[in-house]
Amino acid sequence: MCYRVLMRPAVFIDRDDTLNLNTDLPAQAWGAGRRGDLLNPAFVQLLPRALEACVRLRDAGFTLVVYTNQSGVAFGSGTLRDVDATNARLDELLTVDGERLIEAFYSSPFHPEGTCEPFNRAHDWRKPGPGMIVAAARELGIDLDHSWIVGDHARDREAGIAAGIAAQRALKIGPEEVHADLAEAAEHIIRAAEQARGRGAATTIVRLRAENAALLDEAAETVLSSGRAIAERTGVRVVNMEVRGGQVEAVLETHRLAALGFAGELRRAVNRWAAARFGRGIFAEAPGNNPNDNA
Ligand SMILES: [Mg+2]
């Protein structure tokens, strides 16, 4: 059993004219709807190198999230079901060897001047509002401090900045921009992440092996939330944390001494909680007591 990874960096990617063709589609693509409201899966067509860019970002460790304004729903160009079908087609085109590259799609159907209830209103999900990014960060455990934005409109950037992403991590692509397309933006993001890793704090892996794996599985959520709280309080950045195969493994962006302190504190906190709940601890009390415990 593997429990949720904690705090992953993401790249939030706009949909139309960033991943797939929109502006240059033939008029049939809009049907009876407004021009630009791509709500027909048959017209979903990836832009050159979009697939390659997503593969590279995924391989570099980023969670990929699509966030898209689809105000056509508020204007009656289509329905939420059409949005879902169109996103599903894009999802299918961005699947490699059975593995989906996009973790989640967030779509905003709202527009304050729309004509269709209940979408004809202002909403913070509508870019430049931060709503979709804030929701994704909460639902998917995204670390916004290490996340990026890529889109072809100013409002794509503005939504990210409003959500707390640093301005230099919010990239606008286009023929006049520094990065012409998603592939060039991906190149920049990957290089920046590599540089940060090179000059950043050392990464230390700590493992706590349970004396009883079944008990640890039962306690997994408590272990992760305790780890998150300890990291927040002590200023240790958690790159990844998993409960799997009878052990907790935490990848921490800090030096060894601070990592040992983190592991010791986590062990004590979880053992205290388990003693109250199960009448016994989960981890051996001191590192020396357990040969598999390198923390
Ligand atoms: Mg766009």
Boltz pocket constraint, residues with backbone or C-beta under 6 A from the ligand:
constraints:
  - pocket:
      binder: B
      contacts: [[A, 14], [A, 15], [A, 16], [A, 17], [A, 18], [A, 151], [A, 152], [A, 153]]
      max_distance: 6.0
